């Protein structure tokens, strides 16, 4: 199995998802101004999982 570096877009997307998930878990008051902030805070775990899966897909599939 050959792995490749993810594209910049996938890397930035995964970092964004990770940041939203961590902020939603550790400092939910920072997300209070966003629309539907309660849903974001409640699903912060899945934002982190989504970021990890995006990064994994970027590594596994060349050109993604």
ROTOR-114769 format. One record per residue: x, y, z of N, C-alpha, C in turn; residue in one letter; residue number from 0. Coordinates in steps of 0.2 Angstrom, whole numbers. Last residue first. Layout:
REM ROTOR-114769
- X|Y|Z|X|Y|Z|X|Y|Z|A|NUM
...
//
This chain:
REM ROTOR-114769
- -31|66|-18|-36|69|-14|-34|74|-9|X|63
- -20|61|-24|-23|66|-28|-29|69|-24|X|62
- -22|44|-18|-18|49|-21|-22|54|-25|X|61
- -29|40|-3|-30|41|-10|-26|46|-13|X|60
- -23|40|10|-24|34|7|-25|35|-1|X|59
- -23|54|14|-17|50|14|-17|44|10|X|58
- -36|58|13|-31|61|9|-25|58|9|X|57
- -42|49|22|-44|48|15|-38|52|11|X|56
- -36|55|34|-35|48|32|-36|47|25|X|55
- -42|67|34|-35|67|33|-33|60|31|X|54
- -56|63|35|-54|67|30|-46|67|28|X|53
- -55|57|48|-57|53|42|-55|57|36|X|52
- -52|68|56|-47|62|56|-49|58|49|X|51
- -63|76|54|-57|78|52|-52|73|52|X|50
- -73|67|60|-73|69|53|-67|72|50|X|49
- -69|67|73|-69|61|69|-69|62|62|X|48
- -72|80|76|-65|78|77|-64|71|73|X|47
- -86|80|74|-81|85|70|-74|82|70|X|46
- -90|71|84|-90|69|77|-86|74|72|X|45
- -88|78|95|-84|72|94|-84|70|87|X|44
- -97|88|94|-90|90|94|-86|84|92|X|43
- -111|89|95|-108|84|90|-101|86|89|X|42
- -114|99|103|-117|92|105|-113|87|101|X|41
- -109|110|96|-106|108|103|-108|101|105|X|40
- -118|110|85|-111|110|84|-107|107|91|X|39
- -130|112|92|-129|106|88|-122|105|87|X|38
- -128|125|97|-130|119|101|-129|113|98|X|37
- -127|133|86|-121|132|90|-122|126|95|X|36
- -135|138|76|-135|131|77|-129|129|82|X|35
- -123|151|72|-130|149|71|-130|141|72|X|34
- -112|157|84|-113|154|78|-120|151|78|X|33
- -109|161|97|-112|166|92|-114|163|86|X|32
- -104|151|104|-111|153|105|-114|158|100|X|31
- -91|147|103|-95|145|97|-102|147|98|X|30
- -85|150|115|-83|153|109|-87|152|103|X|29
- -91|141|124|-94|148|124|-91|152|118|X|28
- -85|129|124|-91|130|120|-93|137|120|X|27
- -70|124|125|-73|131|126|-79|132|122|X|26
- -70|110|122|-66|113|128|-68|120|130|X|25
- -79|107|112|-78|102|118|-75|106|124|X|24
- -77|116|102|-84|114|105|-84|110|111|X|23
- -64|115|100|-66|121|103|-73|120|106|X|22
- -63|103|94|-60|104|101|-62|110|104|X|21
- -71|105|82|-73|100|87|-69|101|94|X|20
- -64|115|76|-71|116|78|-73|111|83|X|19
- -52|108|74|-52|114|78|-59|116|81|X|18
- -56|98|65|-53|97|72|-53|102|76|X|17
- -60|106|54|-65|101|58|-62|99|65|X|16
- -48|112|51|-54|116|53|-59|112|56|X|15
- -40|101|48|-38|105|53|-44|109|56|X|14
- -46|96|36|-46|92|42|-44|96|48|X|13
- -45|107|28|-51|105|30|-51|101|36|X|12
- -31|107|26|-34|113|29|-41|111|32|X|11
- -30|95|19|-26|96|26|-29|102|30|X|10
- -37|97|8|-39|92|13|-36|93|19|X|9
- -29|107|2|-36|108|4|-39|103|9|X|8
- -17|102|0|-17|107|5|-25|108|7|X|7
- -18|84|-1|-17|90|-4|-18|96|2|X|6
- -7|72|8|-14|75|6|-13|81|3|X|5
- 5|61|1|3|67|5|-3|70|3|X|4
- 2|43|1|4|50|-2|2|55|2|X|3
- 6|26|2|3|32|4|6|38|1|X|2
- 4|10|-5|7|17|-5|3|22|-3|X|1
- 4|-6|0|0|0|0|4|6|0|X|0
//
